[in-house]
């Protein structure tokens, strides 16, 4: 860095590694390929409330409201980036975070097909500071690869987006190898995002027993990631696909050191059970896995605590994310102010954007 970093305005690059659009089913229906998914379109045409009829969502109490940050079009999204000084954003869905909860595999594929075409045309191909991923449902990995092949060569597509919550079996299962093979072939990161709406009856959270949205939201994101990451590491996914990187979004960073300690400990205790691994699980994480920062949690009173968690997790594996437009979003300065006293300028610049720019090969 040529200029010492005194404030967030001194950063040349701020990449939001987990931003969102707010799509409805009505938005994406017209973009579904009618030749491939005519039956799914007929099903959707009979639904008066597709979010309840199609997605198996159930929350114990209503969730949060996006106060004042509705994202209706690319201009609103761009204005949002300008407001917070974000130079580039990687876009993911909102409604279709819950695509794993769609029971009908063909319908899930149709919804992913429509979402991908919609977000390309309406958002990420309309502005050179926006990038996206190919959303693929987990139901039929071989069919999911067809969607990857359809879009992987589009310049603004920079990853493969897998639902994290509601994926049964978990993402370490070999059934997902075709998706990881496609990621390797196209040199694209695999992005995993959890979702509260897809967790109602799925291990590890079993949230049918929660009484409030708050209870459910506390545990779903980190528990989901802990389960998927554990199975991916201990079943040898990074060993089988050593050139694939994986990005876990929207669970913060506090859970990472604890899980890595336990993974290494159990690898050393039970190596006979884990013939797939050639090194400690934490070493695979250091080499191939990345994590986004939102939510920062209640760390404003002592930013050192967040910095310590990042130091233990490995700052080279951490990327800033806002989660905009959701109401619990983190502006860039909130992360910058907590980590700036603890790290050198190069480390701070990496966390705030340069690492994400490298991982996703942003221009």
Buried (B, 14 or more C-beta within 10 A) or exposed (E): EEEEBEEBEBBEBBBBBBBBBBBEBEBBBEBBBEEBBEEBBEBBEEEEEBEEEBBBBBBBEEBEEBEEBEBEEBEBBBEBBEEBEBBBBBBBBBBBBBBBBBEBBBBBBBBBBBBBBBBBEBBBBBBEBBBBBBBBBBBBBEBBBBBBEBBBEBEBBBBBBBBBBBBEEBBBBEEBBBBBBBBBBBEBBBBBBBBBBBBBBBEBBEBEEBEEBEBBBBBBBBBBBBBBBBBBBBBBBBBBBEEBBBBBBBBBBBBBBBBBEEBBEBBEEEEEEBEBBEEBBBBBBBEBBBBBBBBBBEBEEEBEBBBBBBBBBBBEBBBBBBBBBBEEBBBBBBBBBBBBEBBEBEBBBBBBBBBBBEBBEBE
